Amino acid sequence: MAPATLECRTVAGEIWAYMDGELSTERADAMRVHFDGCAGCTAQLEYRQVFMDAIHESISSQKTPPALREKVLTALFAAA
């Protein structure tokens, strides 16, 4: 069965879920078909991917202080 045809407004509202892998296979396929035919939505996808890459790069250079890590783990285990 062919993927559903999506409007740009719908794609824009689901782009983050698409990027996070939260959509069903069928919905993700429909999104890919839309991106293949829509330069505007593809540009938005690429922009958001660059944004997320910058966030991940920024975060990966930050290290959690050992004392804070220990406090968080202790609190998590105590709550469980």
The first five atom37 places (N, CA, C, CB, O) and aatype in JSON, in Angstrom:
{
  "aatype": [12, 0, 14, 0, 16, 10, 6, 4, 1, 16, 19, 0, 7, 6, 9, 17, 0, 18, 12, 3, 7, 6, 10, 15, 16, 6, 1, 0, 3, 0, 12, 1, 19, 8, 13, 3, 7, 4, 0, 7, 4, 16, 0, 5, 10, 6, 18, 1, 5, 19, 13, 12, 3, 0, 9, 8, 6, 15, 9, 15, 15, 5, 11, 16, 14, 14, 0, 10, 1, 6, 11, 19, 10, 16, 0, 10, 13, 0, 0, 0],
  "atom_mask": [
    [1, 1, 1, 1, 1],
    [1, 1, 1, 1, 1],
    [1, 1, 1, 1, 1],
    [1, 1, 1, 1, 1],
    [1, 1, 1, 1, 1],
    [1, 1, 1, 1, 1],
    [1, 1, 1, 1, 1],
    [1, 1, 1, 1, 1],
    [1, 1, 1, 1, 1],
    [1, 1, 1, 1, 1],
    [1, 1, 1, 1, 1],
    [1, 1, 1, 1, 1],
    [1, 1, 1, 0, 1],
    [1, 1, 1, 1, 1],
    [1, 1, 1, 1, 1],
    [1, 1, 1, 1, 1],
    [1, 1, 1, 1, 1],
    [1, 1, 1, 1, 1],
    [1, 1, 1, 1, 1],
    [1, 1, 1, 1, 1],
    [1, 1, 1, 0, 1],
    [1, 1, 1, 1, 1],
    [1, 1, 1, 1, 1],
    [1, 1, 1, 1, 1],
    [1, 1, 1, 1, 1],
    [1, 1, 1, 1, 1],
    [1, 1, 1, 1, 1],
    [1, 1, 1, 1, 1],
    [1, 1, 1, 1, 1],
    [1, 1, 1, 1, 1],
    [1, 1, 1, 1, 1],
    [1, 1, 1, 1, 1],
    [1, 1, 1, 1, 1],
    [1, 1, 1, 1, 1],
    [1, 1, 1, 1, 1],
    [1, 1, 1, 1, 1],
    [1, 1, 1, 0, 1],
    [1, 1, 1, 1, 1],
    [1, 1, 1, 1, 1],
    [1, 1, 1, 0, 1],
    [1, 1, 1, 1, 1],
    [1, 1, 1, 1, 1],
    [1, 1, 1, 1, 1],
    [1, 1, 1, 1, 1],
    [1, 1, 1, 1, 1],
    [1, 1, 1, 1, 1],
    [1, 1, 1, 1, 1],
    [1, 1, 1, 1, 1],
    [1, 1, 1, 1, 1],
    [1, 1, 1, 1, 1],
    [1, 1, 1, 1, 1],
    [1, 1, 1, 1, 1],
    [1, 1, 1, 1, 1],
    [1, 1, 1, 1, 1],
    [1, 1, 1, 1, 1],
    [1, 1, 1, 1, 1],
    [1, 1, 1, 1, 1],
    [1, 1, 1, 1, 1],
    [1, 1, 1, 1, 1],
    [1, 1, 1, 1, 1],
    [1, 1, 1, 1, 1],
    [1, 1, 1, 1, 1],
    [1, 1, 1, 1, 1],
    [1, 1, 1, 1, 1],
    [1, 1, 1, 1, 1],
    [1, 1, 1, 1, 1],
    [1, 1, 1, 1, 1],
    [1, 1, 1, 1, 1],
    [1, 1, 1, 1, 1],
    [1, 1, 1, 1, 1],
    [1, 1, 1, 1, 1],
    [1, 1, 1, 1, 1],
    [1, 1, 1, 1, 1],
    [1, 1, 1, 1, 1],
    [1, 1, 1, 1, 1],
    [1, 1, 1, 1, 1],
    [1, 1, 1, 1, 1],
    [1, 1, 1, 1, 1],
    [1, 1, 1, 1, 1],
    [1, 1, 1, 1, 1]
  ],
  "atom_positions": [
    [[0.85, -1.18, 0.0], [0.0, 0.0, 0.0], [0.89, 1.24, 0.0], [-0.96, 0.0, 1.23], [1.91, 1.27, 0.7]],
    [[0.53, 2.25, -0.78], [1.3, 3.5, -0.87], [1.13, 4.32, 0.4], [0.87, 4.32, -2.11], [0.06, 4.33, 1.0]],
    [[2.21, 5.02, 0.81], [2.1, 5.87, 1.99], [1.08, 6.98, 1.79], [3.46, 6.48, 2.34], [0.85, 7.42, 0.66]],
    [[0.48, 7.42, 2.87], [-0.49, 8.5, 2.82], [0.19, 9.79, 2.36], [-1.17, 8.71, 4.21], [1.38, 9.99, 2.61]],
    [[-0.57, 10.64, 1.68], [-0.06, 11.95, 1.27], [-0.26, 12.91, 2.43], [-0.77, 12.46, -0.03], [-1.36, 13.03, 2.97]],
    [[0.8, 13.6, 2.8], [0.74, 14.51, 3.94], [0.89, 15.95, 3.48], [1.82, 14.16, 4.97], [1.59, 16.24, 2.5]],
    [[0.24, 16.86, 4.19], [0.38, 18.29, 3.93], [1.55, 18.82, 4.74], [-0.93, 19.06, 4.27], [1.92, 18.24, 5.77]],
    [[2.13, 19.92, 4.28], [3.28, 20.53, 4.97], [2.95, 20.84, 6.43], [3.7, 21.82, 4.25], [3.8, 20.64, 7.3]],
    [[1.76, 21.31, 6.69], [1.36, 21.65, 8.07], [1.43, 20.41, 8.97], [-0.07, 22.24, 8.09], [1.87, 20.49, 10.11]],
    [[1.0, 19.29, 8.45], [1.04, 18.04, 9.21], [2.48, 17.59, 9.44], [0.25, 16.93, 8.48], [2.85, 17.19, 10.54]],
    [[3.27, 17.67, 8.4], [4.68, 17.28, 8.49], [5.39, 18.15, 9.53], [5.38, 17.39, 7.11], [6.15, 17.64, 10.35]],
    [[5.16, 19.45, 9.49], [5.8, 20.37, 10.43], [5.45, 20.01, 11.87], [5.39, 21.82, 10.13], [6.29, 20.13, 12.76]],
    [[4.23, 19.58, 12.1], [3.81, 19.22, 13.44], [4.36, 17.89, 13.93], [0.0, 0.0, 0.0], [4.32, 17.61, 15.12]],
    [[4.88, 17.08, 13.01], [5.38, 15.75, 13.39], [6.87, 15.56, 13.14], [4.62, 14.71, 12.63], [7.39, 14.46, 13.31]],
    [[7.56, 16.63, 12.76], [8.98, 16.5, 12.42], [9.81, 16.01, 13.6], [9.53, 17.85, 11.94], [10.67, 15.14, 13.42]],
    [[9.57, 16.53, 14.81], [10.36, 16.09, 15.97], [10.1, 14.61, 16.25], [10.03, 16.94, 17.22], [11.04, 13.87, 16.55]],
    [[8.86, 14.19, 16.17], [8.55, 12.77, 16.4], [9.22, 11.9, 15.34], [7.01, 12.55, 16.39], [9.69, 10.8, 15.64]],
    [[9.25, 12.38, 14.11], [9.93, 11.66, 13.03], [11.42, 11.53, 13.35], [9.74, 12.39, 11.67], [11.99, 10.44, 13.24]],
    [[12.03, 12.62, 13.74], [13.46, 12.61, 14.04], [13.79, 11.71, 15.22], [13.95, 14.02, 14.33], [14.87, 11.1, 15.26]],
    [[12.88, 11.61, 16.17], [13.09, 10.78, 17.36], [12.72, 9.31, 17.14], [12.29, 11.33, 18.52], [12.88, 8.49, 18.04]],
    [[12.22, 8.98, 15.94], [11.84, 7.6, 15.65], [10.58, 7.16, 16.36], [0.0, 0.0, 0.0], [10.39, 5.97, 16.64]],
    [[9.7, 8.12, 16.67], [8.48, 7.83, 17.43], [7.27, 7.5, 16.56], [8.15, 8.99, 18.32], [6.22, 7.13, 17.08]],
    [[7.41, 7.64, 15.25], [6.26, 7.41, 14.36], [6.19, 5.95, 13.95], [6.34, 8.31, 13.12], [7.2, 5.24, 13.95]],
    [[5.0, 5.52, 13.59], [4.85, 4.16, 13.06], [5.62, 4.08, 11.74], [3.34, 3.8, 12.86], [5.95, 5.09, 11.13]],
    [[5.91, 2.86, 11.32], [6.62, 2.65, 10.06], [5.87, 3.3, 8.9], [6.81, 1.15, 9.79], [6.48, 3.92, 8.03]],
    [[4.56, 3.15, 8.89], [3.76, 3.7, 7.81], [3.82, 5.23, 7.8], [2.3, 3.24, 7.94], [3.95, 5.85, 6.74]],
    [[3.74, 5.83, 8.98], [3.76, 7.29, 9.06], [5.14, 7.82, 8.7], [3.36, 7.76, 10.48], [5.26, 8.82, 7.99]],
    [[6.19, 7.15, 9.16], [7.56, 7.56, 8.81], [7.78, 7.45, 7.3], [8.6, 6.7, 9.57], [8.43, 8.31, 6.71]],
    [[7.24, 6.4, 6.68], [7.33, 6.26, 5.23], [6.64, 7.42, 4.52], [6.72, 4.93, 4.77], [7.17, 7.97, 3.55]],
    [[5.46, 7.81, 5.02], [4.73, 8.93, 4.43], [5.52, 10.23, 4.59], [3.34, 9.07, 5.08], [5.52, 11.07, 3.69]],
    [[6.18, 10.39, 5.71], [7.01, 11.57, 5.92], [8.17, 11.59, 4.93], [7.54, 11.61, 7.37], [8.46, 12.63, 4.33]],
    [[8.83, 10.44, 4.75], [9.96, 10.37, 3.79], [9.5, 10.7, 2.37], [10.6, 8.96, 3.83], [10.2, 11.39, 1.64]],
    [[8.35, 10.2, 2.0], [7.8, 10.5, 0.66], [7.58, 12.0, 0.54], [6.47, 9.72, 0.4], [7.89, 12.6, -0.49]],
    [[7.03, 12.6, 1.58], [6.79, 14.04, 1.55], [8.12, 14.79, 1.44], [6.02, 14.49, 2.82], [8.23, 15.71, 0.63]],
    [[9.11, 14.42, 2.24], [10.41, 15.09, 2.17], [11.03, 14.98, 0.78], [11.36, 14.51, 3.22], [11.65, 15.92, 0.29]],
    [[10.86, 13.82, 0.15], [11.4, 13.62, -1.2], [10.84, 14.61, -2.2], [11.13, 12.2, -1.67], [11.5, 14.96, -3.18]],
    [[9.61, 15.07, -1.96], [8.96, 15.96, -2.92], [8.79, 17.39, -2.45], [0.0, 0.0, 0.0], [8.2, 18.2, -3.18]],
    [[9.28, 17.74, -1.27], [9.04, 19.08, -0.74], [10.34, 19.68, -0.21], [7.98, 19.03, 0.39], [10.84, 19.3, 0.85]],
    [[10.87, 20.62, -0.97], [12.13, 21.27, -0.59], [11.99, 22.06, 0.71], [12.61, 22.19, -1.71], [12.92, 22.09, 1.51]],
    [[10.85, 22.69, 0.93], [10.64, 23.48, 2.14], [10.68, 22.63, 3.4], [0.0, 0.0, 0.0], [11.34, 22.99, 4.38]],
    [[9.98, 21.53, 3.39], [9.97, 20.65, 4.57], [11.32, 19.96, 4.76], [8.85, 19.6, 4.45], [11.75, 19.73, 5.88]],
    [[11.98, 19.63, 3.64], [13.31, 19.03, 3.74], [14.27, 20.02, 4.37], [13.81, 18.6, 2.34], [15.12, 19.62, 5.18]],
    [[14.17, 21.3, 4.02], [15.02, 22.33, 4.61], [14.76, 22.42, 6.12], [14.78, 23.7, 3.94], [15.7, 22.58, 6.9]],
    [[13.5, 22.33, 6.52], [13.17, 22.37, 7.95], [13.76, 21.16, 8.67], [11.65, 22.42, 8.16], [14.29, 21.29, 9.77]],
    [[13.67, 20.0, 8.06], [14.24, 18.78, 8.65], [15.75, 18.94, 8.81], [13.92, 17.54, 7.77], [16.3, 18.62, 9.87]],
    [[16.42, 19.42, 7.78], [17.87, 19.6, 7.83], [18.26, 20.64, 8.88], [18.41, 20.01, 6.45], [19.23, 20.44, 9.61]],
    [[17.52, 21.74, 8.96], [17.78, 22.78, 9.95], [17.68, 22.21, 11.37], [16.8, 23.96, 9.78], [18.54, 22.46, 12.22]],
    [[16.63, 21.45, 11.61], [16.43, 20.87, 12.94], [17.51, 19.84, 13.26], [15.05, 20.23, 13.04], [17.91, 19.69, 14.41]],
    [[17.96, 19.11, 12.23], [19.02, 18.13, 12.46], [20.33, 18.83, 12.82], [19.22, 17.24, 11.22], [21.05, 18.37, 13.71]],
    [[20.64, 19.93, 12.14], [21.83, 20.7, 12.48], [21.73, 21.23, 13.91], [22.03, 21.88, 11.48], [22.7, 21.2, 14.66]],
    [[20.54, 21.71, 14.27], [20.3, 22.2, 15.63], [20.55, 21.1, 16.66], [18.85, 22.73, 15.76], [21.26, 21.31, 17.65]],
    [[19.98, 19.92, 16.43], [20.15, 18.81, 17.37], [21.61, 18.35, 17.43], [19.25, 17.64, 16.96], [22.11, 18.01, 18.51]],
    [[22.29, 18.34, 16.3], [23.71, 17.97, 16.29], [24.52, 18.94, 17.14], [24.25, 17.93, 14.85], [25.41, 18.53, 17.89]],
    [[24.21, 20.24, 17.03], [24.92, 21.25, 17.83], [24.64, 21.05, 19.32], [24.5, 22.67, 17.41], [25.55, 21.17, 20.14]],
    [[23.4, 20.73, 19.67], [23.05, 20.47, 21.08], [23.83, 19.26, 21.59], [21.52, 20.24, 21.24], [24.44, 19.31, 22.67]],
    [[23.81, 18.18, 20.83], [24.52, 16.96, 21.26], [26.01, 17.21, 21.4], [24.27, 15.82, 20.27], [26.64, 16.71, 22.33]],
    [[26.6, 17.97, 20.48], [28.02, 18.27, 20.56], [28.32, 19.09, 21.81], [28.48, 19.02, 19.3], [29.32, 18.87, 22.49]],
    [[27.45, 20.04, 22.1], [27.63, 20.89, 23.27], [27.52, 20.07, 24.56], [26.59, 22.02, 23.28], [28.31, 20.23, 25.48]],
    [[26.56, 19.2, 24.6], [26.33, 18.37, 25.79], [27.46, 17.37, 25.99], [24.99, 17.64, 25.69], [27.88, 17.12, 27.12]],
    [[27.95, 16.8, 24.9], [28.97, 15.76, 25.03], [30.27, 16.3, 25.6], [29.23, 15.11, 23.69], [31.07, 15.53, 26.13]],
    [[30.49, 17.6, 25.5], [31.71, 18.18, 26.06], [31.56, 18.51, 27.54], [32.08, 19.44, 25.28], [32.53, 18.86, 28.2]],
    [[30.35, 18.39, 28.07], [30.1, 18.67, 29.48], [30.15, 17.37, 30.28], [28.72, 19.38, 29.67], [29.56, 16.37, 29.89]],
    [[30.85, 17.4, 31.38], [30.95, 16.23, 32.25], [30.22, 16.5, 33.56], [32.43, 15.86, 32.52], [30.34, 17.58, 34.14]],
    [[29.46, 15.52, 34.01], [28.75, 15.64, 35.28], [29.75, 15.46, 36.42], [27.61, 14.59, 35.37], [30.51, 14.5, 36.43]],
    [[29.74, 16.39, 37.37], [30.63, 16.23, 38.52], [30.3, 14.92, 39.25], [30.52, 17.45, 39.49], [29.13, 14.6, 39.43]],
    [[31.31, 14.18, 39.68], [31.08, 12.89, 40.34], [30.15, 12.99, 41.55], [32.39, 12.3, 40.76], [29.33, 12.09, 41.75]],
    [[30.26, 14.04, 42.35], [29.41, 14.17, 43.54], [27.95, 14.32, 43.15], [29.86, 15.38, 44.39], [27.07, 13.75, 43.8]],
    [[27.67, 15.08, 42.1], [26.29, 15.25, 41.63], [25.76, 13.94, 41.08], [26.21, 16.35, 40.56], [24.62, 13.56, 41.35]],
    [[26.57, 13.26, 40.32], [26.17, 11.96, 39.76], [25.79, 11.0, 40.89], [27.3, 11.35, 38.9], [24.77, 10.31, 40.81]],
    [[26.6, 10.96, 41.92], [26.34, 10.06, 43.05], [25.03, 10.43, 43.76], [27.51, 10.11, 44.05], [24.26, 9.55, 44.13]],
    [[24.79, 11.72, 43.95], [23.54, 12.17, 44.6], [22.32, 11.76, 43.79], [23.55, 13.69, 44.79], [21.32, 11.29, 44.34]],
    [[22.4, 11.95, 42.48], [21.28, 11.61, 41.61], [21.02, 10.1, 41.64], [21.55, 12.08, 40.16], [19.88, 9.67, 41.79]],
    [[22.07, 9.31, 41.5], [21.9, 7.85, 41.54], [21.35, 7.38, 42.87], [23.23, 7.16, 41.26], [20.49, 6.5, 42.91]],
    [[21.84, 7.94, 43.96], [21.34, 7.59, 45.29], [19.86, 7.92, 45.41], [22.13, 8.32, 46.38], [19.08, 7.11, 45.93]],
    [[19.46, 9.09, 44.93], [18.05, 9.5, 45.0], [17.18, 8.58, 44.14], [17.88, 10.96, 44.55], [16.08, 8.22, 44.55]],
    [[17.66, 8.21, 42.97], [16.9, 7.32, 42.08], [16.7, 5.95, 42.71], [17.61, 7.17, 40.73], [15.6, 5.4, 42.68]],
    [[17.76, 5.4, 43.28], [17.66, 4.07, 43.89], [16.78, 4.11, 45.15], [19.06, 3.53, 44.24], [16.07, 3.15, 45.45]],
    [[16.82, 5.2, 45.87], [16.0, 5.34, 47.07], [14.52, 5.42, 46.71], [16.41, 6.58, 47.87], [13.67, 4.93, 47.45]],
    [[14.23, 6.03, 45.57], [12.83, 6.19, 45.15], [12.27, 4.9, 44.56], [12.7, 7.33, 44.11], [11.05, 4.72, 44.51]],
    [[13.13, 4.0, 44.13], [12.67, 2.77, 43.47], [12.17, 1.74, 44.43], [13.77, 2.18, 42.67], [11.76, 0.66, 44.02]]
  ]
}
